[in-house]
């Protein structure tokens, strides 16, 4: 079957991109399960918003920290094996979740296991695949894959919420486990780690850069490679600026809106399914905005793209408390405006990391930058739950995160200049070499 597909006129890299798009789409939907189940778990077990938010915070921290180690494992074991192992772990964690009866079990299954598994199927996976399989249209592919990661999380929310309401929250957990098991054979049959595995060059690579000239598979200990890259990256001011701005990105997306917009809407009288549908609508606009951002990152200075994205996101979050207290039209304006910006920051951030640190290093280094993203998400998820418990509303945390975005807009402009994306530049060797 694979040989027949190889004879088709389009490059097999697009098949890989489509498969990774589906994988990241479904994985993001799997990771979104906790945000839908906050209210049902409160009702059944009497747990507080803050207690459940702690489990989600653990999930986000592990989700982020697993990124650089996952990238190193992919270099050592191969991408396909890591993907299949992560999908199997998702199925196990979601199945066991249906038997919980204490909050520490939620911390273990949602926080630790699901965080590890979905962290292997997140943005870092898209970054590595885009760098390995594409030279031409790399930014566009990264934009599409980034959009799938966020859009999947949001598009699946209405389905999960409907299952939770109609059949109980355990049905949503079972559905997530089944989806992971369905995806496993597709990855086994069609995924290939590198173009050279099937005798191809990366899409758009010049003739002289054949598949046999790609970097060899790493033989170094994954943990050593991970920390070696981190220590080298920490010496660079640009690494800290990228990581700091991505911390803000995580705080104002997954941590704040992805976790708490549904409860905030329900505080203002909206039903759970309608609230989830409104959040899913953000995902539709995100698909447009992030894909466009990937296209722009091939053509425009990524620092200025990030400056605009963070600035506009900050203004939208400051506007959100007003939108929640107003007619639905105002909330719809927020959803459209914010949705276009949801993870539009990812393609230019990956582009900057690749141009500064080298494409052979971008997997592990971007993994650490993504860890900062998820640390920000975990911080915001926990603080927002605490704010809601203590103050009775989300208004303070929404405005605070809006101001944080404006700070990030100033940070990204200070990132050192890099060559235009269309030019090939010598790369700094910072990761452990095989």
C-alpha positions as CSV (number, residue, x, y, z in Angstrom):
1,X,0.0,0.0,0.0
2,X,2.8,2.4,0.9
3,X,4.6,1.6,-2.4
4,X,1.5,2.5,-4.3
5,X,1.2,5.8,-2.5
6,X,4.8,6.5,-3.3
7,X,4.0,6.4,-7.0
8,X,1.5,9.2,-6.6
9,X,2.7,12.6,-7.8
10,X,2.5,14.4,-4.5
11,X,5.4,14.2,-2.0
12,X,4.9,11.6,0.7
13,X,5.7,14.4,3.2
14,X,2.2,15.6,2.8
15,X,0.9,12.2,3.9
16,X,3.1,12.4,6.9
17,X,1.8,15.9,7.6
18,X,-1.8,14.8,7.3
19,X,-1.2,11.9,9.7
20,X,0.5,14.1,12.2
21,X,-2.3,16.7,11.9
22,X,-4.8,13.9,12.8
23,X,-2.7,12.7,15.6
24,X,-2.2,16.1,17.1
25,X,-5.9,16.9,16.6
26,X,-7.1,13.9,18.5
27,X,-4.4,14.2,21.1
28,X,-5.4,17.7,21.8
29,X,-9.0,16.6,22.2
30,X,-7.8,14.0,24.6
31,X,-5.9,16.5,26.7
32,X,-9.0,18.8,26.8
33,X,-11.1,16.3,28.7
34,X,-10.3,17.7,32.1
35,X,-11.6,21.2,31.4
36,X,-15.0,19.7,30.4
37,X,-15.2,17.6,33.5
38,X,-14.5,20.3,36.2
39,X,-18.2,20.9,36.9
40,X,-19.4,17.2,36.7
41,X,-16.6,16.2,39.1
42,X,-17.6,19.0,41.5
43,X,-21.1,17.8,41.4
44,X,-20.4,14.1,42.0
45,X,-17.5,14.2,44.5
46,X,-17.9,17.7,46.0
47,X,-14.3,18.6,45.1
48,X,-13.5,22.4,44.9
49,X,-12.6,24.2,41.7
50,X,-9.1,24.8,43.2
51,X,-8.6,21.1,44.0
52,X,-9.5,20.0,40.4
53,X,-7.5,22.9,38.9
54,X,-4.5,21.6,40.8
55,X,-4.8,18.3,38.9
56,X,-5.0,20.2,35.6
57,X,-1.9,22.3,36.6
58,X,0.0,19.1,37.3
59,X,-1.1,17.9,33.8
60,X,0.1,21.1,32.2
61,X,3.5,21.0,34.0
62,X,4.2,17.4,33.0
63,X,2.8,18.0,29.5
64,X,5.4,20.8,29.1
65,X,8.4,19.1,30.8
66,X,7.9,15.9,28.8
67,X,8.6,17.9,25.6
68,X,12.4,18.0,25.5
69,X,12.8,14.5,26.8
70,X,10.3,13.3,24.2
71,X,12.3,15.0,21.5
72,X,15.5,13.3,22.7
73,X,13.7,9.9,22.7
74,X,12.5,10.5,19.2
75,X,16.1,11.0,18.1
76,X,17.1,7.8,19.8
77,X,14.1,5.5,19.3
78,X,12.3,7.0,16.3
79,X,9.2,9.2,16.2
80,X,6.8,6.5,15.3
81,X,7.6,4.3,18.3
82,X,7.2,7.2,20.7
83,X,3.9,8.2,19.2
84,X,2.5,4.7,19.5
85,X,3.7,4.4,23.1
86,X,2.1,7.7,24.0
87,X,-1.3,6.7,22.4
88,X,-1.2,3.5,24.4
89,X,-0.5,5.4,27.6
90,X,-3.5,7.8,26.9
91,X,-5.8,4.8,26.5
92,X,-4.6,3.3,29.8
93,X,-4.9,6.6,31.7
94,X,-8.3,7.5,30.4
95,X,-9.7,4.0,31.1
96,X,-8.4,4.0,34.7
97,X,-9.9,7.5,35.2
98,X,-13.4,6.0,35.1
99,X,-12.7,4.2,38.4
100,X,-11.4,7.1,40.5
101,X,-13.0,8.0,43.8
102,X,-10.4,10.3,45.4
103,X,-8.7,13.5,44.2
104,X,-5.2,12.1,44.4
105,X,-6.1,9.5,41.8
106,X,-7.1,12.4,39.6
107,X,-3.7,14.0,40.1
108,X,-2.0,10.7,39.2
109,X,-4.0,9.8,36.1
110,X,-4.9,13.2,34.6
111,X,-1.9,15.1,36.1
112,X,1.0,12.6,35.6
113,X,0.1,9.9,33.1
114,X,-2.1,11.9,30.7
115,X,0.3,14.8,30.9
116,X,3.3,12.6,29.9
117,X,1.4,11.0,27.1
118,X,-0.2,14.0,25.5
119,X,3.1,16.0,25.9
120,X,4.7,13.5,23.4
121,X,1.9,14.4,20.9
122,X,2.0,18.2,21.2
123,X,3.6,21.1,19.3
124,X,7.1,19.6,19.7
125,X,6.0,16.7,17.5
126,X,4.9,19.1,14.8
127,X,8.1,21.0,15.0
128,X,10.3,17.9,14.5
129,X,8.2,16.6,11.6
130,X,8.1,19.9,9.8
131,X,11.9,20.3,10.1
132,X,12.6,16.8,8.9
133,X,10.2,16.5,6.1
134,X,10.0,20.0,4.7
135,X,12.3,22.7,3.4
136,X,9.8,24.5,1.1
137,X,6.6,25.6,2.9
138,X,8.0,24.6,6.3
139,X,6.4,27.6,8.1
140,X,3.0,26.9,6.5
141,X,3.2,23.2,7.6
142,X,4.2,24.2,11.1
143,X,1.2,26.6,11.1
144,X,-1.2,23.9,10.1
145,X,0.1,21.4,12.6
146,X,0.1,24.0,15.4
147,X,-3.5,24.8,14.6
148,X,-4.4,21.2,14.8
149,X,-3.0,21.0,18.3
150,X,-5.1,23.9,19.6
151,X,-8.1,23.4,17.4
152,X,-8.5,19.7,18.3
153,X,-8.6,20.7,21.9
154,X,-11.4,23.1,21.3
155,X,-13.4,21.4,18.6
156,X,-13.7,18.2,20.7
157,X,-15.1,20.1,23.6
158,X,-18.8,20.2,22.5
159,X,-18.7,16.4,21.9
160,X,-17.1,15.7,25.2
161,X,-19.5,18.1,27.0
162,X,-22.5,16.4,25.3
163,X,-21.2,13.0,26.4
164,X,-20.7,14.2,29.9
165,X,-24.2,15.7,30.1
166,X,-26.1,12.9,28.3
167,X,-24.2,9.8,29.5
168,X,-22.1,10.9,32.4
169,X,-18.5,12.1,32.6
170,X,-17.1,8.6,32.4
171,X,-18.5,8.2,28.9
172,X,-16.2,11.1,27.8
173,X,-13.2,9.4,29.3
174,X,-14.1,6.1,27.6
175,X,-14.5,7.9,24.3
176,X,-11.0,9.4,24.6
177,X,-9.5,6.0,25.3
178,X,-11.2,4.4,22.3
179,X,-10.0,7.3,20.0
180,X,-6.4,6.6,21.0
181,X,-6.7,2.9,20.2
182,X,-8.2,3.6,16.8
183,X,-5.3,5.9,15.9
184,X,-2.6,3.4,16.8
185,X,-2.8,1.1,13.7
186,X,-2.8,4.2,11.3
187,X,0.5,5.4,12.8
188,X,2.0,1.9,12.5
189,X,1.0,1.4,8.9
190,X,1.7,4.8,7.4
191,X,4.2,6.8,9.5
192,X,7.9,7.0,8.5
193,X,10.5,8.8,10.6
194,X,12.6,10.4,7.9
195,X,12.4,11.0,4.1
196,X,15.4,8.8,3.6
197,X,13.6,5.8,5.0
198,X,11.6,5.6,1.8
199,X,14.3,7.0,-0.5
200,X,13.2,10.7,-0.6
201,X,14.6,14.1,0.1
202,X,12.7,16.5,2.3
203,X,10.0,18.4,0.3
204,X,11.7,21.3,-1.5
205,X,15.3,20.2,-0.7
206,X,17.9,20.8,-3.5
207,X,19.2,17.8,-5.4
208,X,22.6,17.9,-3.8
209,X,21.0,17.5,-0.3
210,X,19.8,14.0,-0.8
211,X,18.2,11.9,1.8
212,X,21.4,10.1,2.5
213,X,23.0,13.4,3.7
214,X,20.5,13.8,6.5
215,X,21.9,13.7,10.0
216,X,22.2,10.2,11.4
217,X,20.0,8.9,14.2
218,X,21.4,9.9,17.5
219,X,23.1,7.3,19.7
220,X,23.6,9.5,22.7
221,X,21.7,9.0,26.0
222,X,18.4,10.9,25.6
223,X,18.7,12.4,29.1
224,X,22.2,13.6,28.5
225,X,21.2,15.2,25.2
226,X,18.3,16.9,26.8
227,X,20.2,18.6,29.6
228,X,23.2,19.3,27.4
229,X,20.9,21.3,25.1
230,X,19.3,23.1,28.0
231,X,22.6,24.2,29.5
232,X,23.8,25.5,26.2
233,X,20.5,27.3,25.6
234,X,20.6,28.9,29.0
235,X,23.7,30.8,27.9
236,X,21.7,32.7,25.3
237,X,19.6,35.8,26.0
238,X,17.4,34.9,23.1
239,X,16.5,31.5,24.7
240,X,15.3,33.3,27.8
241,X,13.3,35.8,25.8
242,X,11.7,33.0,23.7
243,X,11.0,30.9,26.8
244,X,9.7,33.9,28.8
245,X,7.3,35.1,26.1
246,X,6.1,31.5,25.5
247,X,5.4,31.3,29.3
248,X,3.0,34.1,28.8
249,X,1.5,32.4,25.7
250,X,0.8,29.2,27.8
251,X,-0.6,31.2,30.7
252,X,-3.1,33.1,28.4
253,X,-4.2,30.1,26.3
254,X,-4.2,26.6,27.7
255,X,-4.0,27.7,31.3
256,X,-6.5,30.5,31.4
257,X,-9.0,30.3,28.5
258,X,-8.6,26.6,27.7
259,X,-9.3,25.6,31.3
260,X,-11.5,28.3,32.7
261,X,-13.5,30.0,30.0
262,X,-16.3,27.3,30.2
263,X,-16.7,27.7,34.0
264,X,-16.6,31.5,33.6
265,X,-19.3,31.4,31.0
266,X,-21.4,29.1,33.2
267,X,-21.0,31.7,36.0
268,X,-22.8,34.1,33.7
269,X,-25.8,31.7,33.1
270,X,-24.6,29.8,30.0
271,X,-25.3,26.1,29.8
272,X,-22.3,23.7,29.8
273,X,-22.8,22.5,26.2
274,X,-23.3,26.0,24.9
275,X,-20.2,27.2,26.8
276,X,-18.1,24.4,25.4
277,X,-19.5,25.2,21.9
278,X,-18.4,28.9,22.3
279,X,-14.9,27.7,23.3
280,X,-14.9,25.3,20.3
281,X,-15.7,28.3,18.0
282,X,-12.4,29.8,19.1
283,X,-10.8,26.6,17.6
284,X,-12.3,27.2,14.2
285,X,-10.9,30.7,14.0
286,X,-7.6,29.5,15.4
287,X,-7.3,27.1,12.5
288,X,-7.5,30.1,10.2
289,X,-5.3,32.4,12.2
290,X,-2.5,29.9,13.0
291,X,-2.3,28.6,9.4
292,X,-2.0,32.2,8.2
293,X,0.7,32.8,10.8
294,X,2.7,29.9,9.5
295,X,2.4,31.3,5.9
296,X,3.5,34.7,7.2
297,X,6.5,33.3,9.2
298,X,8.0,32.2,5.9
299,X,7.9,35.8,4.7
300,X,7.8,38.3,7.6
301,X,10.2,39.0,10.5
302,X,8.9,36.7,13.2
303,X,9.7,39.2,16.0
304,X,7.2,41.6,14.7
305,X,4.6,38.9,14.2
306,X,5.0,37.9,17.8
307,X,4.8,41.5,19.0
308,X,1.5,42.0,17.2
309,X,0.1,38.7,18.4
310,X,0.8,39.3,22.1
311,X,-0.3,42.9,22.0
312,X,-3.7,42.0,20.3
313,X,-4.2,39.0,22.7
314,X,-3.6,41.3,25.7
315,X,-6.2,43.8,24.5
316,X,-8.8,40.9,23.9
317,X,-8.3,39.5,27.5
318,X,-8.7,43.0,29.0
319,X,-12.0,43.2,27.0
320,X,-13.2,39.7,28.1
321,X,-14.8,40.7,31.5
322,X,-16.9,43.3,29.7
323,X,-17.9,40.7,27.0
324,X,-19.0,38.2,29.7
325,X,-21.2,40.8,31.3
326,X,-22.7,42.1,28.1
327,X,-24.9,40.7,25.3
328,X,-23.7,37.6,23.4
329,X,-22.6,39.7,20.5
330,X,-19.7,41.2,22.6
331,X,-18.6,37.6,23.6
332,X,-18.7,36.6,19.9
333,X,-16.5,39.6,19.1
334,X,-14.0,38.3,21.7
335,X,-14.2,34.8,20.4
336,X,-13.4,35.8,16.8
337,X,-10.7,38.3,17.8
338,X,-9.0,36.0,20.3
339,X,-9.5,32.8,18.2
340,X,-7.5,34.2,15.3
341,X,-4.6,34.8,17.8
342,X,-5.0,31.6,19.9
343,X,-1.7,29.8,19.0
344,X,-0.6,32.0,16.1
345,X,2.6,32.6,18.2
346,X,3.8,29.0,17.6
347,X,5.0,29.1,14.0
348,X,7.1,32.3,14.4
349,X,8.5,31.0,17.8
350,X,9.6,27.8,16.1
351,X,11.0,29.8,13.2
352,X,13.1,31.9,15.5
353,X,14.3,28.9,17.5
354,X,15.3,27.1,14.3
355,X,17.1,30.1,12.8
356,X,19.0,30.9,16.0
357,X,19.9,27.5,17.3
358,X,19.8,25.3,14.1
359,X,17.2,23.0,12.7
360,X,19.1,19.9,14.0
361,X,18.7,21.3,17.5
362,X,15.3,22.8,17.3
363,X,13.5,19.6,18.6
364,X,15.1,19.6,22.1
365,X,15.5,23.4,22.4
366,X,11.9,24.1,21.4
367,X,10.9,21.3,23.8
368,X,12.4,23.4,26.6
369,X,10.8,26.5,25.3
370,X,7.5,24.6,25.2
371,X,8.1,23.5,28.8
372,X,8.1,27.2,29.7
373,X,4.8,27.5,27.8
374,X,3.2,24.7,29.9
375,X,4.7,26.1,33.1
376,X,2.9,29.3,32.3
377,X,-0.3,27.3,31.6
378,X,-0.1,25.4,34.8
379,X,0.5,28.6,36.8
380,X,-2.4,30.4,35.2
381,X,-4.7,27.4,35.6
382,X,-4.0,27.1,39.3
383,X,-4.1,30.9,40.0
384,X,-7.4,31.3,38.0
385,X,-9.0,28.5,40.0
386,X,-7.7,30.0,43.3
387,X,-8.9,33.5,42.2
388,X,-12.4,32.1,41.4
389,X,-12.6,30.3,44.8
390,X,-11.4,33.4,46.8
391,X,-12.9,36.3,44.9
392,X,-15.9,34.7,43.4
393,X,-15.1,35.7,39.8
394,X,-12.5,35.5,37.1
395,X,-12.3,39.3,36.3
396,X,-9.1,40.0,38.1
397,X,-7.2,37.1,36.5
398,X,-8.4,37.9,33.0
399,X,-7.2,41.5,33.2
400,X,-3.9,40.5,34.8
401,X,-3.2,38.1,32.0
402,X,-4.1,40.7,29.5
403,X,-1.4,43.1,31.0
404,X,1.1,40.2,31.0
405,X,0.6,39.8,27.2
406,X,1.4,43.5,26.7
407,X,4.7,42.8,28.6
408,X,5.5,39.9,26.3
409,X,4.9,42.1,23.3
410,X,7.8,44.2,24.4
411,X,10.0,41.2,25.2
412,X,9.9,39.6,21.8
413,X,11.2,42.7,20.0
414,X,14.4,42.4,22.0
415,X,15.2,39.0,20.5
416,X,18.3,39.2,18.4
417,X,18.0,39.7,14.7
418,X,18.1,36.6,12.5
419,X,18.3,36.2,8.8
420,X,15.2,36.3,6.7
421,X,13.5,32.9,6.7
422,X,14.3,32.3,3.0
423,X,18.0,32.4,3.5
424,X,20.2,29.5,4.6
425,X,22.5,30.5,7.5
426,X,25.2,28.6,9.4
427,X,23.7,27.2,12.5
428,X,25.0,27.2,16.0
429,X,25.8,23.7,17.2
430,X,24.4,23.4,20.7
431,X,22.8,20.0,21.1
432,X,24.8,16.9,21.8
433,X,25.9,15.3,18.5
434,X,25.8,11.7,17.7
